[in-house]
């Protein structure tokens, strides 16, 4: 599972790089923001797919993180290239914090489920 995540994320990053080179309105800000979002999504997905989580949390949590990460990626593609009054940038940060909190909740609930089953 981890190899699949890494290979697919590498292909998406390569495609993102090609878009940055070929499409002129695609600024370095959008490229960096979408690449950072891709990186954070991969890190969270690798953490959720780890051995600490039970299978149900791996599938459900991984699917939810993947959907939220895809939303963040597309928001980053169309984000304006300034920091001040950037609602999209604020929403990217909020979604990332929600993903981290959900991953932590999945971790805690998965540990509690393993403790009660033993």
Residue pairs with C-beta under 8 A, 6 or more apart in sequence:
1 49
1 58
2 46
2 49
5 42
5 45
5 46
5 49
6 42
6 46
9 38
9 41
9 42
12 38
12 73
13 35
13 38
16 31
16 34
16 35
16 38
17 31
19 26
19 31
20 26
20 28
20 30
20 31
26 77
27 81
29 79
29 81
30 76
30 77
30 78
30 79
30 81
33 76
33 79
33 89
33 92
34 73
34 76
34 77
36 76
37 69
37 72
37 73
37 76
37 92
37 96
38 69
38 73
40 69
40 72
40 96
40 99
41 65
41 66
41 68
41 69
41 70
41 72
41 73
41 99
44 65
44 69
44 99
44 100
44 103
45 62
45 65
45 66
45 69
47 103
48 57
48 58
48 61
48 62
48 65
48 103
48 106
49 58
49 62
52 107
52 110
52 111
53 61
53 106
53 107
53 110
54 110
54 113
54 114
57 106
57 107
57 109
57 110
60 106
61 102
61 103
61 106
64 102
65 99
65 102
65 103
68 95
68 98
68 99
69 99
71 95
72 92
72 95
72 96
75 88
75 91
75 92
75 95
76 88
76 92
78 88
79 86
79 88
79 89
79 92
80 86
80 88
83 89
